[in-house]
Amino acid sequence: MEQFSFNQFQDQVDEVLIRHKSILDILSKLQESSAKVNRAVAKSVTHCGCIQIHSQKQGIPEDISYSELKNYMSNHVEGYLCDICKEKIEEEISTTIFYITALCNSFNINIDDMLENYASQVKALGKYGLL
Ligand SMILES: [Zn+2]
């Protein structure tokens, strides 16, 4: 199997995006697809039930160092996505990435270069970057 690359994906998006080529369509489709990611996660909880969300204030001991903080932070998700929910969420995230890629294409932004630059910033800031 050929290695995936964002450059190839970016070219592929450029080839297939015809009907929603306007920046207005891209921005609104991006927002719509992002909302569908949220909806798919919510339906995994409320419709399927394969995961649960138990949200509460993060329980952080007072005497720990910043570098230990990660060990005490919860994502509040319990359980595991079933195959159906995982496939649906992957589909919605992929559609979101499709429109992010289309947005990059609209402004001649190369995704590989952009992410490489961002990864360097994240590496430089490390865990103190507060992302
Ligand atoms: Zn499920």
Backbone and ligand atoms as CSV (ligand in chain L), in Angstrom:
chain,resi,resn,atom,element,x,y,z
A,1,MET,N,N,0.836,-1.194,0.000
A,1,MET,CA,C,0.000,0.000,0.000
A,1,MET,C,C,0.877,1.251,0.000
A,2,GLU,N,N,0.465,2.198,-0.811
A,2,GLU,CA,C,1.231,3.428,-0.922
A,2,GLU,C,C,1.116,4.261,0.349
A,3,GLN,N,N,2.219,4.910,0.715
A,3,GLN,CA,C,2.242,5.756,1.910
A,3,GLN,C,C,1.347,6.980,1.709
A,4,PHE,N,N,0.504,7.269,2.702
A,4,PHE,CA,C,-0.362,8.436,2.634
A,4,PHE,C,C,0.471,9.697,2.798
A,5,SER,N,N,0.120,10.729,2.049
A,5,SER,CA,C,0.766,12.022,2.279
A,5,SER,C,C,-0.275,13.124,2.147
A,6,PHE,N,N,-0.104,14.154,2.953
A,6,PHE,CA,C,-1.013,15.288,2.875
A,6,PHE,C,C,-0.909,15.972,1.521
A,7,ASN,N,N,0.298,15.983,0.936
A,7,ASN,CA,C,0.448,16.618,-0.382
A,7,ASN,C,C,-0.464,15.958,-1.408
A,8,GLN,N,N,-0.485,14.631,-1.409
A,8,GLN,CA,C,-1.351,13.921,-2.351
A,8,GLN,C,C,-2.823,14.182,-2.038
A,9,PHE,N,N,-3.149,14.177,-0.748
A,9,PHE,CA,C,-4.540,14.430,-0.351
A,9,PHE,C,C,-4.963,15.832,-0.775
A,10,GLN,N,N,-4.049,16.782,-0.606
A,10,GLN,CA,C,-4.338,18.162,-0.984
A,10,GLN,C,C,-4.612,18.262,-2.486
A,11,ASP,N,N,-3.835,17.554,-3.270
A,11,ASP,CA,C,-4.076,17.529,-4.719
A,11,ASP,C,C,-5.415,16.871,-5.038
A,12,GLN,N,N,-5.708,15.775,-4.327
A,12,GLN,CA,C,-6.956,15.045,-4.549
A,12,GLN,C,C,-8.161,15.940,-4.233
A,13,VAL,N,N,-8.107,16.670,-3.112
A,13,VAL,CA,C,-9.203,17.578,-2.740
A,13,VAL,C,C,-9.374,18.641,-3.820
A,14,ASP,N,N,-8.257,19.148,-4.317
A,14,ASP,CA,C,-8.319,20.175,-5.357
A,14,ASP,C,C,-8.999,19.648,-6.623
A,15,GLU,N,N,-8.766,18.377,-6.937
A,15,GLU,CA,C,-9.358,17.785,-8.140
A,15,GLU,C,C,-10.854,17.549,-7.992
A,16,VAL,N,N,-11.291,17.111,-6.814
A,16,VAL,CA,C,-12.693,16.708,-6.662
A,16,VAL,C,C,-13.612,17.824,-6.187
A,17,LEU,N,N,-13.054,18.881,-5.608
A,17,LEU,CA,C,-13.913,19.943,-5.100
A,17,LEU,C,C,-14.295,20.886,-6.236
A,18,ILE,N,N,-15.489,20.705,-6.743
A,18,ILE,CA,C,-15.954,21.522,-7.871
A,18,ILE,C,C,-17.192,22.308,-7.465
A,19,ARG,N,N,-18.179,21.606,-6.957
A,19,ARG,CA,C,-19.451,22.240,-6.633
A,19,ARG,C,C,-19.340,23.250,-5.487
A,20,HIS,N,N,-18.505,22.967,-4.492
A,20,HIS,CA,C,-18.378,23.832,-3.314
A,20,HIS,C,C,-17.047,24.570,-3.322
A,21,LYS,N,N,-16.679,25.090,-4.465
A,21,LYS,CA,C,-15.377,25.728,-4.635
A,21,LYS,C,C,-15.318,27.121,-3.992
A,22,SER,N,N,-16.464,27.770,-3.864
A,22,SER,CA,C,-16.494,29.113,-3.269
A,22,SER,C,C,-16.005,29.064,-1.828
A,23,ILE,N,N,-15.288,30.085,-1.409
A,23,ILE,CA,C,-14.821,30.167,-0.021
A,23,ILE,C,C,-16.002,30.167,0.938
A,24,LEU,N,N,-17.130,30.717,0.511
A,24,LEU,CA,C,-18.324,30.710,1.372
A,24,LEU,C,C,-18.836,29.289,1.574
A,25,ASP,N,N,-18.825,28.503,0.504
A,25,ASP,CA,C,-19.234,27.104,0.630
A,25,ASP,C,C,-18.247,26.336,1.507
A,26,ILE,N,N,-16.957,26.569,1.292
A,26,ILE,CA,C,-15.938,25.849,2.073
A,26,ILE,C,C,-16.069,26.173,3.561
A,27,LEU,N,N,-16.193,27.448,3.889
A,27,LEU,CA,C,-16.301,27.833,5.304
A,27,LEU,C,C,-17.572,27.278,5.952
A,28,SER,N,N,-18.683,27.349,5.227
A,28,SER,CA,C,-19.928,26.862,5.826
A,28,SER,C,C,-19.958,25.335,5.896
A,29,LYS,N,N,-19.365,24.666,4.891
A,29,LYS,CA,C,-19.293,23.197,4.945
A,29,LYS,C,C,-18.338,22.741,6.052
A,30,LEU,N,N,-17.277,23.509,6.286
A,30,LEU,CA,C,-16.347,23.187,7.369
A,30,LEU,C,C,-17.050,23.277,8.717
A,31,GLN,N,N,-17.828,24.326,8.888
A,31,GLN,CA,C,-18.557,24.489,10.142
A,31,GLN,C,C,-19.601,23.388,10.310
A,32,GLU,N,N,-20.283,23.055,9.224
A,32,GLU,CA,C,-21.289,21.993,9.265
A,32,GLU,C,C,-20.654,20.649,9.622
A,33,SER,N,N,-19.516,20.354,8.999
A,33,SER,CA,C,-18.879,19.057,9.260
A,33,SER,C,C,-18.354,18.986,10.689
A,34,SER,N,N,-17.867,20.115,11.206
A,34,SER,CA,C,-17.408,20.143,12.596
A,34,SER,C,C,-18.565,19.881,13.554
A,35,ALA,N,N,-19.724,20.459,13.254
A,35,ALA,CA,C,-20.910,20.216,14.082
A,35,ALA,C,C,-21.316,18.745,14.015
A,36,LYS,N,N,-21.124,18.126,12.851
A,36,LYS,CA,C,-21.478,16.708,12.704
A,36,LYS,C,C,-20.545,15.802,13.510
A,37,VAL,N,N,-19.287,16.244,13.719
A,37,VAL,CA,C,-18.384,15.486,14.599
A,37,VAL,C,C,-18.968,15.502,16.011
A,38,ASN,N,N,-19.352,16.697,16.468
A,38,ASN,CA,C,-19.940,16.829,17.808
A,38,ASN,C,C,-21.201,15.970,17.929
A,39,ARG,N,N,-22.036,16.012,16.896
A,39,ARG,CA,C,-23.287,15.252,16.904
A,39,ARG,C,C,-23.020,13.742,16.954
A,40,ALA,N,N,-22.029,13.292,16.207
A,40,ALA,CA,C,-21.709,11.861,16.187
A,40,ALA,C,C,-21.220,11.398,17.564
A,41,VAL,N,N,-20.425,12.236,18.235
A,41,VAL,CA,C,-19.955,11.882,19.584
A,41,VAL,C,C,-21.151,11.855,20.544
A,42,ALA,N,N,-22.011,12.856,20.435
A,42,ALA,CA,C,-23.187,12.912,21.317
A,42,ALA,C,C,-24.078,11.691,21.113
A,43,LYS,N,N,-24.270,11.279,19.848
A,43,LYS,CA,C,-25.124,10.115,19.571
A,43,LYS,C,C,-24.493,8.824,20.074
A,44,SER,N,N,-23.163,8.767,20.130
A,44,SER,CA,C,-22.496,7.591,20.701
A,44,SER,C,C,-22.864,7.441,22.171
A,45,VAL,N,N,-23.089,8.576,22.829
A,45,VAL,CA,C,-23.468,8.571,24.242
A,45,VAL,C,C,-24.973,8.334,24.385
A,46,THR,N,N,-25.766,9.159,23.700
A,46,THR,CA,C,-27.205,9.179,23.970
A,46,THR,C,C,-28.020,8.170,23.162
A,47,HIS,N,N,-27.540,7.773,22.011
A,47,HIS,CA,C,-28.305,6.831,21.179
A,47,HIS,C,C,-27.745,5.412,21.292
A,48,CYS,N,N,-26.445,5.274,21.049
A,48,CYS,CA,C,-25.833,3.944,21.108
A,48,CYS,C,C,-25.542,3.531,22.556
A,49,GLY,N,N,-24.858,4.422,23.274
A,49,GLY,CA,C,-24.511,4.114,24.662
A,49,GLY,C,C,-23.184,3.407,24.843
A,50,CYS,N,N,-22.415,3.284,23.759
A,50,CYS,CA,C,-21.129,2.576,23.879
A,50,CYS,C,C,-20.118,3.369,24.719
A,51,ILE,N,N,-20.293,4.693,24.770
A,51,ILE,CA,C,-19.459,5.505,25.649
A,51,ILE,C,C,-20.361,6.338,26.556
A,52,GLN,N,N,-19.771,6.768,27.661
A,52,GLN,CA,C,-20.474,7.644,28.598
A,52,GLN,C,C,-19.556,8.816,28.912
A,53,ILE,N,N,-20.169,9.924,29.268
A,53,ILE,CA,C,-19.388,11.082,29.675
A,53,ILE,C,C,-19.732,11.380,31.129
A,54,HIS,N,N,-18.706,11.309,31.954
A,54,HIS,CA,C,-18.861,11.616,33.380
A,54,HIS,C,C,-17.989,12.820,33.676
A,55,SER,N,N,-18.554,13.971,33.479
A,55,SER,CA,C,-17.784,15.199,33.618
A,55,SER,C,C,-17.844,15.735,35.044
A,56,GLN,N,N,-16.715,16.189,35.498
A,56,GLN,CA,C,-16.613,16.808,36.816
A,56,GLN,C,C,-15.350,17.646,36.864
A,57,LYS,N,N,-15.221,18.438,37.884
A,57,LYS,CA,C,-14.019,19.248,38.050
A,57,LYS,C,C,-12.808,18.325,38.125
A,58,GLN,N,N,-11.738,18.715,37.447
A,58,GLN,CA,C,-10.526,17.893,37.464
A,58,GLN,C,C,-9.984,17.830,38.895
A,59,GLY,N,N,-9.683,16.640,39.345
A,59,GLY,CA,C,-9.150,16.450,40.698
A,59,GLY,C,C,-7.638,16.525,40.696
A,60,ILE,N,N,-7.128,17.710,40.952
A,60,ILE,CA,C,-5.683,17.924,40.882
A,60,ILE,C,C,-5.124,18.160,42.285
A,61,PRO,N,N,-4.243,17.282,42.734
A,61,PRO,CA,C,-3.612,17.513,44.043
A,61,PRO,C,C,-2.827,18.829,44.032
A,62,GLU,N,N,-2.785,19.506,45.156
A,62,GLU,CA,C,-2.134,20.818,45.210
A,62,GLU,C,C,-0.620,20.746,45.126
A,63,ASP,N,N,-0.040,19.642,45.563
A,63,ASP,CA,C,1.413,19.592,45.704
A,63,ASP,C,C,2.136,18.892,44.546
A,64,ILE,N,N,1.520,18.851,43.377
A,64,ILE,CA,C,2.205,18.205,42.247
A,64,ILE,C,C,2.866,19.265,41.367
A,65,SER,N,N,3.848,18.801,40.602
A,65,SER,CA,C,4.517,19.717,39.677
A,65,SER,C,C,3.715,19.790,38.378
A,66,TYR,N,N,4.012,20.792,37.576
A,66,TYR,CA,C,3.299,20.958,36.313
A,66,TYR,C,C,3.505,19.746,35.410
A,67,SER,N,N,4.698,19.181,35.458
A,67,SER,CA,C,4.994,18.038,34.590
A,67,SER,C,C,4.203,16.790,34.994
A,68,GLU,N,N,3.701,16.742,36.226
A,68,GLU,CA,C,2.897,15.600,36.684
A,68,GLU,C,C,1.408,15.780,36.384
A,69,LEU,N,N,1.021,16.978,35.978
A,69,LEU,CA,C,-0.387,17.335,35.785
A,69,LEU,C,C,-1.117,16.378,34.844
A,70,LYS,N,N,-0.442,15.978,33.768
A,70,LYS,CA,C,-1.060,15.100,32.773
A,70,LYS,C,C,-1.604,13.811,33.397
A,71,ASN,N,N,-0.924,13.338,34.431
A,71,ASN,CA,C,-1.341,12.091,35.081
A,71,ASN,C,C,-2.651,12.223,35.850
A,72,TYR,N,N,-3.085,13.458,36.095
A,72,TYR,CA,C,-4.289,13.671,36.899
A,72,TYR,C,C,-5.458,14.223,36.086
A,73,MET,N,N,-5.249,14.490,34.816
A,73,MET,CA,C,-6.306,15.066,33.988
A,73,MET,C,C,-7.092,13.949,33.298
A,74,SER,N,N,-8.416,14.070,33.334
A,74,SER,CA,C,-9.294,13.081,32.704
A,74,SER,C,C,-9.963,13.678,31.473
A,75,ASN,N,N,-10.238,12.836,30.472
A,75,ASN,CA,C,-11.029,13.314,29.331
A,75,ASN,C,C,-12.531,13.123,29.597
A,76,HIS,N,N,-12.875,12.540,30.717
A,76,HIS,CA,C,-14.253,12.339,31.170
A,76,HIS,C,C,-15.036,11.323,30.336
A,77,VAL,N,N,-14.357,10.612,29.444
A,77,VAL,CA,C,-15.023,9.593,28.621
A,77,VAL,C,C,-14.793,8.231,29.265
A,78,GLU,N,N,-15.882,7.482,29.405
A,78,GLU,CA,C,-15.776,6.110,29.904
A,78,GLU,C,C,-16.344,5.177,28.846
A,79,GLY,N,N,-15.717,4.018,28.707
A,79,GLY,CA,C,-16.127,3.055,27.706
A,79,GLY,C,C,-15.337,3.242,26.423
A,80,TYR,N,N,-15.694,2.472,25.424
A,80,TYR,CA,C,-14.979,2.514,24.147
A,80,TYR,C,C,-15.988,2.563,23.011
A,81,LEU,N,N,-15.651,3.311,21.981
A,81,LEU,CA,C,-16.532,3.394,20.823
A,81,LEU,C,C,-16.733,2.017,20.210
A,82,CYS,N,N,-17.981,1.693,19.872
A,82,CYS,CA,C,-18.246,0.472,19.125
A,82,CYS,C,C,-17.784,0.724,17.671
A,83,ASP,N,N,-17.714,-0.322,16.889
A,83,ASP,CA,C,-17.224,-0.186,15.512
A,83,ASP,C,C,-18.072,0.790,14.693
A,84,ILE,N,N,-19.385,0.748,14.903
A,84,ILE,CA,C,-20.285,1.609,14.129
A,84,ILE,C,C,-20.068,3.079,14.467
A,85,CYS,N,N,-20.005,3.391,15.761
A,85,CYS,CA,C,-19.796,4.784,16.186
A,85,CYS,C,C,-18.412,5.270,15.776
A,86,LYS,N,N,-17.414,4.404,15.925
A,86,LYS,CA,C,-16.052,4.796,15.541
A,86,LYS,C,C,-15.997,5.136,14.053
A,87,GLU,N,N,-16.654,4.296,13.236
A,87,GLU,CA,C,-16.674,4.532,11.790
A,87,GLU,C,C,-17.370,5.852,11.465
A,88,LYS,N,N,-18.476,6.151,12.151
A,88,LYS,CA,C,-19.220,7.386,11.901
A,88,LYS,C,C,-18.390,8.609,12.300
A,89,ILE,N,N,-17.744,8.543,13.458
A,89,ILE,CA,C,-16.929,9.674,13.918
A,89,ILE,C,C,-15.728,9.871,12.992
A,90,GLU,N,N,-15.114,8.771,12.574
A,90,GLU,CA,C,-13.986,8.875,11.631
A,90,GLU,C,C,-14.436,9.535,10.325
A,91,GLU,N,N,-15.625,9.158,9.859
A,91,GLU,CA,C,-16.166,9.731,8.625
A,91,GLU,C,C,-16.356,11.240,8.775
A,92,GLU,N,N,-16.928,11.661,9.903
A,92,GLU,CA,C,-17.191,13.093,10.106
A,92,GLU,C,C,-15.885,13.872,10.291
A,93,ILE,N,N,-14.920,13.296,10.990
A,93,ILE,CA,C,-13.614,13.963,11.145
A,93,ILE,C,C,-12.933,14.062,9.781
A,94,SER,N,N,-13.027,13.006,8.988
A,94,SER,CA,C,-12.408,13.025,7.651
A,94,SER,C,C,-13.026,14.111,6.774
A,95,THR,N,N,-14.356,14.256,6.854
A,95,THR,CA,C,-15.017,15.301,6.078
A,95,THR,C,C,-14.539,16.675,6.544
A,96,THR,N,N,-14.379,16.834,7.843
A,96,THR,CA,C,-13.866,18.101,8.381
A,96,THR,C,C,-12.466,18.375,7.850
A,97,ILE,N,N,-11.623,17.361,7.847
A,97,ILE,CA,C,-10.256,17.528,7.325
A,97,ILE,C,C,-10.295,17.842,5.828
A,98,PHE,N,N,-11.253,17.244,5.120
A,98,PHE,CA,C,-11.423,17.547,3.698
A,98,PHE,C,C,-11.636,19.042,3.502
A,99,TYR,N,N,-12.548,19.633,4.278
A,99,TYR,CA,C,-12.838,21.055,4.100
A,99,TYR,C,C,-11.735,21.949,4.659
A,100,ILE,N,N,-11.003,21.485,5.665
A,100,ILE,CA,C,-9.817,22.235,6.120
A,100,ILE,C,C,-8.788,22.252,4.989
A,101,THR,N,N,-8.654,21.117,4.319
A,101,THR,CA,C,-7.730,21.033,3.188
A,101,THR,C,C,-8.172,21.959,2.054
A,102,ALA,N,N,-9.475,21.982,1.794
A,102,ALA,CA,C,-10.004,22.878,0.753
A,102,ALA,C,C,-9.735,24.334,1.122
A,103,LEU,N,N,-9.858,24.659,2.411
A,103,LEU,CA,C,-9.574,26.016,2.882
A,103,LEU,C,C,-8.099,26.357,2.633
A,104,CYS,N,N,-7.225,25.414,2.946
A,104,CYS,CA,C,-5.792,25.615,2.678
A,104,CYS,C,C,-5.557,25.824,1.188
A,105,ASN,N,N,-6.217,25.031,0.354
A,105,ASN,CA,C,-6.049,25.167,-1.094
A,105,ASN,C,C,-6.486,26.549,-1.578
A,106,SER,N,N,-7.543,27.079,-0.973
A,106,SER,CA,C,-8.045,28.394,-1.376
A,106,SER,C,C,-7.012,29.491,-1.176
A,107,PHE,N,N,-6.125,29.278,-0.205
A,107,PHE,CA,C,-5.133,30.307,0.112
A,107,PHE,C,C,-3.704,29.850,-0.185
A,108,ASN,N,N,-3.584,28.806,-1.018
A,108,ASN,CA,C,-2.263,28.272,-1.389
A,108,ASN,C,C,-1.391,27.968,-0.178
A,109,ILE,N,N,-2.012,27.373,0.824
A,109,ILE,CA,C,-1.275,26.945,2.018
A,109,ILE,C,C,-0.974,25.456,1.871
A,110,ASN,N,N,0.303,25.115,1.936
A,110,ASN,CA,C,0.706,23.718,1.862
A,110,ASN,C,C,0.584,23.096,3.257
A,111,ILE,N,N,-0.223,22.049,3.366
A,111,ILE,CA,C,-0.509,21.468,4.686
A,111,ILE,C,C,0.740,20.858,5.322
A,112,ASP,N,N,1.540,20.160,4.533
A,112,ASP,CA,C,2.763,19.570,5.097
A,112,ASP,C,C,3.656,20.654,5.702
A,113,ASP,N,N,3.847,21.743,4.945
A,113,ASP,CA,C,4.683,22.843,5.446
A,113,ASP,C,C,4.067,23.477,6.690
A,114,MET,N,N,2.748,23.693,6.626
A,114,MET,CA,C,2.043,24.323,7.743
A,114,MET,C,C,2.172,23.471,9.014
A,115,LEU,N,N,1.941,22.160,8.888
A,115,LEU,CA,C,1.997,21.284,10.059
A,115,LEU,C,C,3.423,21.106,10.568
A,116,GLU,N,N,4.373,21.089,9.639
A,116,GLU,CA,C,5.776,20.983,10.053
A,116,GLU,C,C,6.169,22.212,10.877
A,117,ASN,N,N,5.728,23.372,10.404
A,117,ASN,CA,C,5.986,24.621,11.125
A,117,ASN,C,C,5.310,24.605,12.499
A,118,TYR,N,N,4.072,24.141,12.514
A,118,TYR,CA,C,3.324,24.115,13.775
A,118,TYR,C,C,3.936,23.114,14.748
A,119,ALA,N,N,4.346,21.947,14.225
A,119,ALA,CA,C,4.975,20.934,15.081
A,119,ALA,C,C,6.255,21.477,15.716
A,120,SER,N,N,6.992,22.277,14.961
A,120,SER,CA,C,8.202,22.894,15.515
A,120,SER,C,C,7.846,23.839,16.657
A,121,GLN,N,N,6.761,24.595,16.474
A,121,GLN,CA,C,6.323,25.511,17.534
A,121,GLN,C,C,5.885,24.738,18.775
A,122,VAL,N,N,5.125,23.663,18.561
A,122,VAL,CA,C,4.649,22.853,19.683
A,122,VAL,C,C,5.843,22.246,20.416
A,123,LYS,N,N,6.824,21.763,19.648
A,123,LYS,CA,C,8.016,21.167,20.251
A,123,LYS,C,C,8.774,22.213,21.066
A,124,ALA,N,N,8.880,23.423,20.521
A,124,ALA,CA,C,9.609,24.489,21.219
A,124,ALA,C,C,8.893,24.898,22.503
A,125,LEU,N,N,7.554,24.978,22.432
A,125,LEU,CA,C,6.784,25.385,23.607
A,125,LEU,C,C,6.613,24.243,24.591
A,126,GLY,N,N,6.608,23.001,24.060
A,126,GLY,CA,C,6.467,21.826,24.910
A,126,GLY,C,C,5.165,21.832,25.682
A,127,LYS,N,N,5.149,21.170,26.795
A,127,LYS,CA,C,3.919,21.045,27.580
A,127,LYS,C,C,3.544,22.360,28.254
A,128,TYR,N,N,4.439,23.365,28.170
A,128,TYR,CA,C,4.122,24.644,28.795
A,128,TYR,C,C,3.422,25.589,27.810
A,129,GLY,N,N,3.178,25.082,26.601
A,129,GLY,CA,C,2.501,25.895,25.596
A,129,GLY,C,C,1.024,26.073,25.872
A,130,LEU,N,N,0.469,25.288,26.790
A,130,LEU,CA,C,-0.937,25.384,27.199
A,130,LEU,C,C,-1.894,25.325,26.022
A,131,LEU,N,N,-1.727,24.329,25.168
A,131,LEU,CA,C,-2.604,24.185,24.007
A,131,LEU,C,C,-3.968,23.804,24.398
L,1,ZN,ZN,ZN,-21.594,2.943,19.608
